[in-house]
């Protein structure tokens, strides 16, 4: 499974992208469960956020969900944090 996160917005307006490929990872099932939960809580169109807040685009194997601070689900928050930390 290929998981990609794009973060835009914020005070500086800097875009950040990262991705993870779960193929062959020992924790692949955990990533996949988290990714499915994050997609389920997202929207098909960009969501309204707050001024200077971050907007996120989560793409999992070609399916995309949009979400924004401060209305992230726990699954979205965890997935975004992990992908931006570990992803390339």
N, C-alpha and C positions, 0 to 999 in steps of 0.2 A: 504494500500500500504506500502510495506517495502522498505525503501531507505537506502542504505549503501554507505559509502565513505571510500576509502582507499587512504591515501596520502603517497607517498614514495619519496626518494631523498632528496634534500636539502643539505646543507653543511655537516650536521652531519649524513645524511643517515638514520634517524630514521623513522620507519613506524608508522603511526597513523591511527586507524580505529574508526569509529563511525557509528551509525545507528539510524533511526527514524522509528517508526511504526505509520502511520497516522490514523489507525483505531480508531474511537471514538474521534478524536481531533476536536475541533470546527473549526480549520483552515485547515482541511484536503484537501479541494478543492484547496486552495492556494498552499499547498505543492505539490499536484499532478500536477497542471499546471506547476509549476516551474520544477519539476522532468522531465516531458515530454519534456519541452523546453531544458533542460540540455542534455538529451539523444539525442535529434535531432541534436545538435551541436557537438556530439562526434564522435569518430572513433571506429571501431570494433577491431583494434589492437592498442597496445601502441604507442603513438605519440612521435615524437622526441621533445625534449625540449631544454633547454639551460644548460650549465654546472652549477651544484649546484642548478638547478631549481627543482621544485616539479612536480611530475607526479601524476595523479589522476585516480582512477578507480571508476566509479559511477555505482552502480547496483540498478536497480529498478525492483522488482518482477521478478528476474531472467534474465533481459536484462541488458547487461553491455556496457558501453561506456568508452573510454579512452580519456584523454586530458592532456595537460601539460602547465605550465607557459612558456612563457607569452601569449600564444594563447588561453586563456579561453574566452568563450562567457560570456556576462553579467549574463545569467541564470546559467551557470556552476559556475561562481564565487560566486554568491549569494547562490546557493544551497550548495556548498561545505562549505562555511563559516557558514551557519546556521546549517548544520548537524554536523560539527566538534564542534560547540559551544554548541548545545543543545543535541546532541546525546550521547548515552551511549556506 
